[in-house]
Amino acid sequence: QVQLVESGGGLVQPGGSLRLSCAASGNILTISTMGWYRQAPGKQRELVARIFEYGTTNYADSVKGRFTISRDNTKNTVTLQMNSLKPEDTAVYSCNARLISRGRSNYDDYWGQGTQVTVSA
């Protein structure tokens, strides 16, 4: 079995910073991409940032220059450093990993439980 466990999140004032972390564990053979998605009330889930196995990154235009994604392949962890947070960043943030687990030959998507980020004065 594979689990993604997130930590971080919470309430922060506009302009503040938060750090989200996610650790994947279980019968993992290889991980392709790891990333963060978010969903605000009444909106569709959107990609925030993702990082490929060898370090290539993608960011949503709305977070470029403010958020930084990184990963540690030895620990199967991904981190999202969020700076200069805005009220519009308020959402539930979920970790995603695309990986091959033992007994499987294809990549599957796994998700964390989600963590609330609220940016408010």
C-alpha positions, 0 to 999 in steps of 0.5 A, a space after each residue: 500500500 502507498 500513503 501520502 502524508 501531508 504536514 503544514 498549512 494553517 492560518 497566515 496573514 497576507 504577505 506571510 509564509 507557509 511551508 507544506 510537506 508531503 511524504 510518500 511511503 509504502 511499496 513504492 518502486 519509482 516516483 515520476 512526478 510529485 506535486 501540489 494541487 489546490 481547490 478553493 470553495 466553488 472552484 475546480 482543483 488546479 495545479 499549483 506546482 509539480 516537480 519531475 524526478 530529475 528536478 524540472 518544475 512547473 508552476 501555475 502562473 499565479 504562484 510563479 515567483 512566490 512559491 518554490 517546490 522541491 523534492 528529496 528523492 531519497 526520502 520520497 518527500 516533496 515540499 512547497 515553500 509559499 511566500 508572499 501569500 495572498 487571500 486568493 491562495 486560500 484553499 485546500 492543498 493536496 499532495 500528489 505523486 505519480 508512481 509505480 508500486 510493487 505489483 504494478 507495471 503502470 503509473 498510478 496517481 496517489 493523493 494526500 488527505 489535503 491540508 487547509 491554507 487560509 490567508 486572512 488578516 
